Each structure stands twice: as structure tokens, then as C-alpha cells.
Amino acid sequence: MRTSDRFALSRANEENDTCGLTRDGVGVVHTFDGTILDAQYELDDSRSVLCLGYGTVWDASFNIYLIGANGAIEDSLEGGGFFLSGKYEEKKLGDGTLDFKFFENDVVYQLSVLPRPRFRFSLPRPWRYKARLSAHSLILTELATNLGNNDE
């Protein structure tokens, strides 16, 4: 996985926290949850991972989309809730993986992108799949929680 700059915000609707995007200057037909394009990555198979956030200081939400080479949304998940603040922070990029923080809770998550979808139902709190009863290519695991212990 590597950083990319192929996608850009084309329009944002602050009333319902959605946006439109362009890829290589051409409009993408989908509407995405989120109004801030925090990060974007490209995989070796030409699929893309998009990270979009929105919300207020008191209730932030974060959305991760897997976009196929054809521009279709292949998978997506979201995290957030009331009284959860957040700011995206990339920690480490790997081959098909992304370690990141978003919520102000000292938890590092690892996003893995599978070559083919498989059935998966559970995610760490406060995350959920947008399409719950389907196979998924995005896998999210909790790597570490540092509750004030600085013995790293």
C-alpha cells in the first residue's frame, strides 16, 4: 500500500456530512459519507483505500472505503459515535496494511485489505461494516492500547 493523490473532493454537503469525489479529474458516481478526505492509498492491484472523516469536536466519525479499479465501492466501514473526538494519524504503511489512530483513546488500529472478500462480522468498538451481511475485504484489528504507560 502506498499514498496516492488520485482522488479529490469535488463537493461537500455539510448538512448531511457527505461528499462527492473525483478520481484523476473525473467525477465518481457515488456519494461518500464524510466531508474531509483525510488520506488515500493505492494497492498494487489498482484498488484504492479512502479515509474520510466528519463531525464535530464532540462526535467525530471516520469512514474507510475500498474502491475497485473500476471505481465501484467494494467494501466500507465506519467508526464513531457521540462524545468521541478524533483526528486521523497514519502510523505505518505495509504491504496491504495500514496502521493508524483516529479516536482520542490511544488505540492503534491495523487495516488489512484482503485480495478476495470473506465473511467477517465483528470489528473492534466503535467500528461497524456499512454492509453487514456480506463478505468483506477490509479487516480491522486493534493493535495496541496505551493507557498512560510510557514503558514503550
N, C-alpha and C positions, 0 to 999 in steps of 0.2 A: 504494500500500500504506500502511496506517495501523495504529497499535497498536489492540489490541482487548482486551476483558475478558470476552468471551462464554464462554470455556472455563474450567473449574476442575478441579482434581484431586479425584476422588471416592474413590479408593482407590489405595494403592501397595503393591506386593508387592516388598519389598526382597530376598527370596530369589532371584527371577528377574529383577529390575530391570525390572518392567513396572508399568503403572498403568491405571486407568480414569479417564475424564473425563466431565464434564457440559458441555453447551452450553445456555446460558440456563436452567440448573437441571434440565435433562432429561438422563438418562444416555445416553451414546453407547455403541453396542453393541460397538465394537471395543476390543481390548486394545492398548495402545501400549507400545513399548519406551521406557524412561526412567521415572524416578521424580520428576523435578523439571521443572515447567513453567517453563522459563526465559523464554520470550517467546511472544507470539501476535500475529498480524496479520490484518487483513481486507483483501480486494481489492474493487475496485469491482463485480465480478460476484458478490459474496457468498460466494466461496470464502475459506477461511482457511488460513494457514500457521502451524503449531505447531512450536515448538522445545523439545525435551525432552532433558535430559541425565541421566546417571547414571554411577556408577563411584566409584573411589577416587582418592586423590591420585596413585597410580601408574598407573592405567589408566582414563582417562575416555572416555566415549563420548557422542556427540551425534547426535540424530535430528531430522530435519526432515520433517514431514508436510504434504501438501496435501490439505485436506478440502473436498469439494464442498459446494455449497449444501444438498444433500440429506443431508449427514452422512457420506457414503462417503469412504473414503481413495482419492484419485485418483492419488497418487504419493508416494514416500517415498525418503529416502536416509539413510545413516548414515556417521559418521566416528568413528575411534577406534582404539585398539589398546593393547598393553602398553607401559608406560613413557611414555605420552602423558598429560600432565596438561592440564587445560583449565578455562576459565571463560568463559561467554558474555559478549560485549561487542558491543552494537549500535554501528555506526559511522555509517550513513547509510541513510535510507529514501528510496526513489524511487517512480516510477510503475511498479509491478510488479517492483521490485528491492529487495534488502536487502543492504547491505554489513555484514559482521560479522567478528569474531575469535572463535575458541574455544580452539584449542590454544595452548600457551605457546611459539609458534615465530615470532611477529612476522609471520604471514601474514594478510592481509585477503582474505576471500572475498566474491564477489558472487553472491547467489542471484537468479536471474531466473525469473519464472513466466510461462510461455507461455500464450496463450489456448487453444490446442489442442495436444495431445501430438504429439511427433515422435520418431522413433527417434534415440537417443543412447546411446552405450555407455561413453564414457570420462569419468572425473572426476579431479580432482587427488587425489594421495595425501593422506591416508589415507581417502578417501571411496569409497563404493560405493552403487549403487542396490539397494534391497531386492528389487525385481522386475527382474532383469537383462535378460531377453529380451522387453521390451515397450517401447511408446512412453512418453515422459516429458514432463511439463510443467514439471518442476523442472530448471533448468540451473545448475550451479555452476562458477564460474571463479575462478582465483587472480588477484587484482588486484595485490598488491604483497608483497614480502618485504623487510623492513628488517633487515639483519644487523649492527646496531650502527652503521650510518652515519646520523648525525643531520643530514645536509645537506638536510633537507626544506624 
